[in-house]
Amino acid sequence: MKRLKVLGVAVLATSCSLVGAAANAKDLTVGMVMAMSGPFADYGKQMKRGVDLFIAQHGDEVAGRKVKIIVRDSTSMAPQVAKRQAQELIIKDKADILAGFGLTPNAFSVAPLATEAKIPMVVMNAATSSVTERSPYIVRVSHTSPQGAWAMAKWLYDNDVRKAYTLASDYGPGHDSEEQFQKTFEQLGGEIVGGVRTPVETPDYTPFLQRMAEAKPQAAFLYVPPGSSMVSLAKNFKELGMNKKGILETGPGGISDEQMLPALGDNALGMITAFHYSAMHDSPENKAFVSAYRARYDGEYPNQMSLAAYDGMHLIYMALEKTQGDSSAEAFTNAVKGMKWESPRGPVEIDPETRDIIQNEYIRKVEKVDGRLQNVEFFTYHAVKDPGK
């Protein structure tokens, strides 16, 4: 009798595993929420390219499941739109994983849905430190604003800069970046001689820069999202001769984003930034990535968003292989904790405690190489965790 019971349990267990395998064999639907129109449309375009390139290289099947990508347009920095699009992906499209999220307010608005629906959420850009704290099912593969701010403050102090001024866009990542820079710089012994927060979309920075010049800093730490605002800031900085006044133009890597360099033009020359990725990063993995990207997209170069989306899909595939196709929130989240791989940006790891990215921060300078503006790396801080946590 006892033997029959044991066999019965074995048969039941086998039966259940077959049911689970059948369930997991359904399409893996990745629902992406990101701006495909409006002032931040390039964010979405670059992320979609990174996703498409990864799938083209690695196939559209993982752990026996066909991968299906559905994109929803959040239009801009529009939390309510992003939330509505995510709801549709969860309810109507039965998405297994949410991904994308170029902007912090949009990621914040969707985080409670990920928690309630128990669905993994892979953040591919939104850089405010606390993003991963908004849901236990969020993992970030891009960067945090404090990572670059910490590296920039340390490099400046280590290179004899003692007085700095901050200018930051008035939203989450700007606040994070500004606060971390100020904290690190002052802890090292430097002095913040002033600071200002500006609207996210600012057509003319002249009055803010004039105030900066009056404070006589040795360096300006700038945080403005890539786009028309950064073009205006770079132009105004040069027009007012800030460099000639002895003020170094510095900031996180987004201010000299690869896709923005043609629009910034020679106004970008001399910018010193701290960031985790440049298309010019010298490694076999990055050379292969850039070559494949350029071949697929008419000679254009990738930027940090296409790279983060590429790595985001890498993480999704690795997690699904580890869970044998189980995309449930608990299984997926546990699988990604401590995950390591060699990215085109260098070695990366998902912090098992915070589910955030650990990566190198490179100090770069915008120079003209072979007639093209490039971020040229010249110093590295290795394995930087998010100092904002």
C-alpha positions in Angstrom: 0.0 0.0 0.0 2.8 2.3 0.9 4.5 1.5 -2.4 1.4 2.5 -4.3 1.2 5.8 -2.5 4.9 6.6 -3.4 4.2 5.6 -7.1 1.1 7.8 -7.0 3.1 10.8 -5.8 5.7 10.2 -8.5 3.1 10.0 -11.2 1.4 13.1 -9.9 4.7 15.0 -9.8 5.6 13.9 -13.4 2.1 14.9 -14.5 2.4 18.3 -12.9 5.9 18.9 -14.4 4.5 18.1 -17.8 1.6 20.6 -17.3 4.2 23.2 -16.2 6.3 22.5 -19.2 3.3 22.8 -21.5 2.3 26.1 -19.9 5.9 27.5 -20.2 5.9 26.4 -23.9 3.6 29.2 -24.8 5.0 32.4 -26.4 7.1 34.6 -24.2 5.6 38.0 -24.6 7.8 40.9 -23.7 5.8 44.1 -23.4 7.9 47.2 -24.0 6.7 50.6 -22.7 8.8 53.5 -24.1 8.6 56.8 -25.9 8.3 56.2 -29.7 7.1 59.7 -30.4 7.6 63.1 -29.0 10.8 64.8 -27.7 12.2 61.5 -26.3 11.4 59.3 -29.3 15.0 58.5 -29.9 15.1 56.7 -26.6 12.5 54.3 -27.8 14.1 53.9 -31.2 17.5 53.0 -29.8 16.0 50.5 -27.3 14.0 48.8 -30.0 17.1 48.5 -32.2 19.0 46.9 -29.4 16.3 44.4 -28.8 15.9 43.6 -32.5 19.7 43.2 -32.9 19.9 40.7 -30.0 17.1 38.6 -31.3 18.5 38.7 -34.8 21.8 37.3 -33.4 20.5 34.8 -30.9 17.2 33.7 -32.3 13.6 34.3 -31.3 13.3 31.3 -29.0 14.6 30.7 -25.5 14.0 27.7 -23.3 11.6 26.3 -25.8 9.5 29.5 -25.8 9.0 31.7 -28.9 9.8 35.3 -28.1 7.2 37.9 -29.0 7.9 41.7 -28.6 5.0 44.1 -28.3 5.8 47.9 -28.1 3.5 50.5 -26.6 4.3 54.2 -27.0 4.5 56.2 -23.7 4.8 59.4 -25.9 7.0 61.4 -23.6 7.5 61.9 -19.9 3.9 60.9 -19.3 3.3 58.6 -16.3 -0.4 58.2 -16.8 0.1 57.2 -20.4 2.9 54.7 -19.5 0.6 53.2 -16.8 -2.3 52.8 -19.2 -0.1 51.2 -21.8 1.4 48.8 -19.2 -2.1 47.9 -18.0 -3.1 47.0 -21.6 0.0 44.9 -22.0 -0.7 43.0 -18.8 -4.5 42.5 -19.3 -5.0 42.5 -23.0 -1.7 41.1 -24.3 -1.0 38.8 -21.4 2.7 40.0 -21.3 5.0 37.8 -19.3 7.7 40.5 -18.8 7.5 44.3 -18.9 10.6 46.1 -20.3 11.8 49.5 -21.7 11.1 52.6 -19.5 13.4 55.3 -20.8 12.2 57.9 -18.2 12.0 57.6 -14.4 8.4 59.1 -13.9 7.1 56.5 -16.4 8.9 53.6 -14.6 7.6 54.9 -11.2 4.0 54.8 -12.5 4.2 51.2 -13.7 6.1 49.7 -10.7 2.9 49.2 -8.6 1.4 47.3 -11.5 4.4 45.0 -11.7 4.0 44.3 -8.0 0.3 43.7 -8.1 0.4 41.5 -11.3 3.5 39.8 -10.1 5.3 40.3 -13.4 9.0 41.0 -13.9 10.0 44.5 -15.0 13.3 45.0 -16.8 14.3 48.7 -16.8 16.5 49.6 -19.7 17.2 53.3 -18.9 15.3 55.2 -16.2 18.2 56.2 -13.9 16.8 57.4 -10.6 18.5 55.4 -7.9 15.2 54.4 -6.1 13.6 52.8 -9.3 14.5 49.2 -8.2 13.0 49.9 -4.7 9.6 50.6 -6.2 8.9 46.9 -6.8 10.5 43.6 -5.7 10.2 42.5 -9.3 12.2 45.3 -11.0 15.8 44.7 -12.3 17.8 47.4 -14.0 20.4 46.8 -16.7 21.3 50.4 -17.6 22.8 52.6 -15.0 21.9 54.9 -12.1 22.5 58.7 -12.1 24.6 58.5 -8.9 27.1 56.1 -10.5 28.3 58.6 -13.0 28.0 61.5 -10.5 30.2 59.7 -8.0 32.9 58.9 -10.6 32.9 62.5 -11.9 33.2 64.0 -8.5 36.0 61.7 -7.5 37.9 62.3 -10.8 37.6 66.1 -10.5 38.9 66.1 -6.9 41.7 63.7 -7.7 42.7 66.1 -10.4 43.0 69.2 -8.2 39.5 70.7 -8.8 38.4 72.2 -5.4 35.4 74.4 -6.4 32.4 73.2 -8.4 29.0 74.4 -9.5 26.0 72.1 -10.4 23.3 72.6 -13.0 20.6 69.9 -13.1 17.3 69.3 -14.7 14.5 69.4 -12.2 13.3 65.8 -12.1 14.3 62.5 -10.5 17.5 61.6 -12.3 18.7 65.2 -12.2 18.1 65.4 -8.4 19.9 62.1 -7.9 22.9 63.1 -10.0 23.2 66.6 -8.4 22.9 65.3 -4.9 25.4 62.5 -5.3 27.9 64.8 -7.0 27.6 67.4 -4.2 27.8 64.7 -1.5 30.9 63.0 -2.9 32.7 66.2 -3.8 32.2 67.7 -0.4 33.1 64.5 1.5 36.4 64.4 -0.5 37.1 68.0 0.6 35.8 70.0 -2.3 33.5 73.0 -2.2 30.1 73.5 -4.0 30.1 77.2 -4.7 26.5 77.2 -6.1 23.9 75.2 -7.9 20.6 75.6 -9.9 17.8 73.3 -11.1 16.3 74.0 -14.5 13.1 72.9 -16.3 13.6 69.6 -18.1 12.9 71.3 -21.5 14.8 74.6 -21.4 15.4 76.5 -24.7 17.9 79.0 -23.3 20.4 78.5 -20.4 22.0 81.9 -20.6 20.7 83.3 -17.3 21.6 80.1 -15.4 25.1 80.1 -16.9 25.6 83.8 -16.1 24.8 83.1 -12.5 27.3 80.2 -12.6 30.1 82.3 -14.0 29.6 84.8 -11.2 30.4 82.1 -8.7 33.8 81.4 -10.3 33.9 77.6 -10.1 36.7 75.5 -11.6 34.2 73.0 -12.9 30.6 72.8 -13.9 28.8 69.6 -13.3 25.8 69.4 -15.7 22.9 67.0 -15.8 20.5 67.6 -18.7 18.8 64.7 -20.6 19.9 64.1 -24.2 17.8 66.1 -26.7 17.1 69.7 -27.6 17.8 71.0 -24.1 21.4 69.6 -24.1 22.0 71.1 -27.6 20.9 74.5 -26.2 23.1 74.2 -23.1 26.2 73.2 -25.0 25.7 76.1 -27.4 25.1 78.7 -24.6 28.1 77.4 -22.7 30.4 78.1 -25.6 28.7 81.4 -26.6 29.3 82.7 -23.0 33.0 81.6 -23.2 32.6 79.5 -20.0 35.7 77.4 -20.9 37.8 80.6 -21.4 36.7 81.6 -17.9 38.5 78.5 -16.7 35.3 76.4 -16.1 35.6 72.7 -17.0 32.4 71.4 -18.7 31.7 68.0 -17.0 28.8 65.7 -16.2 27.5 62.2 -16.6 27.8 60.5 -20.0 24.3 61.4 -21.2 25.3 65.0 -21.9 27.6 63.8 -24.7 25.4 60.9 -25.8 26.7 59.2 -29.0 23.5 59.9 -30.9 23.6 63.6 -29.8 27.1 64.4 -30.8 26.3 65.3 -34.4 23.7 67.8 -33.2 26.0 69.1 -30.5 28.7 69.6 -33.1 32.0 71.3 -32.1 30.2 72.8 -29.0 30.8 69.3 -27.4 34.6 69.4 -27.9 36.4 69.2 -24.6 33.4 67.9 -22.5 34.6 65.5 -19.8 32.1 62.9 -18.7 31.8 59.8 -16.5 29.8 56.9 -18.0 29.5 53.2 -18.4 29.5 53.0 -22.2 30.8 54.5 -25.3 30.7 53.1 -28.9 34.5 53.6 -28.9 35.0 51.3 -25.8 38.0 49.1 -26.7 37.0 45.5 -26.2 36.4 42.5 -28.5 32.7 42.3 -27.4 32.1 46.0 -28.1 33.8 45.9 -31.5 31.6 43.0 -32.5 28.5 44.8 -31.1 29.2 48.1 -32.9 30.1 46.3 -36.1 26.8 44.3 -36.1 24.8 47.4 -35.1 26.3 49.6 -37.9 25.8 46.8 -40.5 22.1 46.5 -39.5 21.3 50.2 -39.1 22.9 52.0 -42.1 26.3 52.8 -40.5 24.8 54.5 -37.4 26.5 54.0 -34.1 24.8 52.5 -31.0 24.5 54.5 -27.7 23.9 53.5 -24.1 20.1 52.9 -24.7 20.6 50.5 -27.6 23.3 48.8 -25.5 21.1 48.6 -22.4 18.2 47.1 -24.4 20.6 44.6 -25.9 21.9 43.6 -22.5 18.3 43.6 -21.2 17.4 40.9 -23.7 20.6 39.1 -22.8 19.5 39.0 -19.2 16.0 37.8 -20.1 17.4 34.9 -22.2 19.9 34.0 -19.4 17.2 34.1 -16.8 14.8 31.9 -18.8 17.5 29.4 -19.5 18.3 29.3 -15.8 14.6 28.8 -14.9 14.0 26.4 -17.8 11.4 28.7 -19.2 9.6 29.8 -16.0 8.9 33.6 -16.4 7.0 33.9 -13.1 8.1 37.0 -11.1 9.6 35.1 -8.2 11.5 32.6 -10.4 12.8 35.3 -12.8 13.8 37.7 -10.0 15.7 35.0 -8.1 17.4 33.9 -11.3 18.8 37.4 -12.1 20.3 38.1 -8.6 24.0 37.9 -8.8 24.0 37.2 -12.6 27.3 38.1 -14.4 28.3 38.4 -18.0 30.7 40.2 -20.3 28.8 43.0 -21.9 30.0 45.3 -24.8 30.5 47.9 -22.0 32.7 45.6 -19.9 32.0 43.1 -17.1 28.6 43.6 -15.4 26.7 42.0 -12.5 23.3 42.3 -11.1 23.6 43.2 -7.4 21.9 40.4 -5.5 20.7 42.8 -2.8 19.4 45.7 -4.9 18.8 44.1 -8.3 20.7 47.0 -9.8 23.6 47.0 -12.2 27.3 46.9 -11.1 29.6 48.1 -13.8 32.7 50.1 -14.7 32.6 53.9 -15.0 34.8 55.4 -17.6 36.1 59.0 -17.6 36.0 60.2 -21.2 36.7 63.4 -23.2 34.9 64.5 -26.4 37.5 64.7 -29.1 37.5 64.7 -32.9 39.0 61.4 -34.2 39.2 60.8 -37.9 36.9 63.7 -38.5 34.2 62.4 -36.1 33.3 63.5 -32.6 33.9 60.7 -30.2 33.9 60.0 -26.4 37.5 58.9 -25.8 38.0 56.9 -22.6 41.1 57.7 -20.6 40.5 56.4 -17.0 38.4 53.7 -15.4 36.7 53.1 -12.0 36.0 49.4 -11.8 32.9 47.6 -10.5 30.9 50.6 -9.3 27.8 49.9 -7.3 25.0 52.4 -7.1 26.3 54.8 -4.4 22.7 56.2 -4.1 21.6 53.2 -2.1 
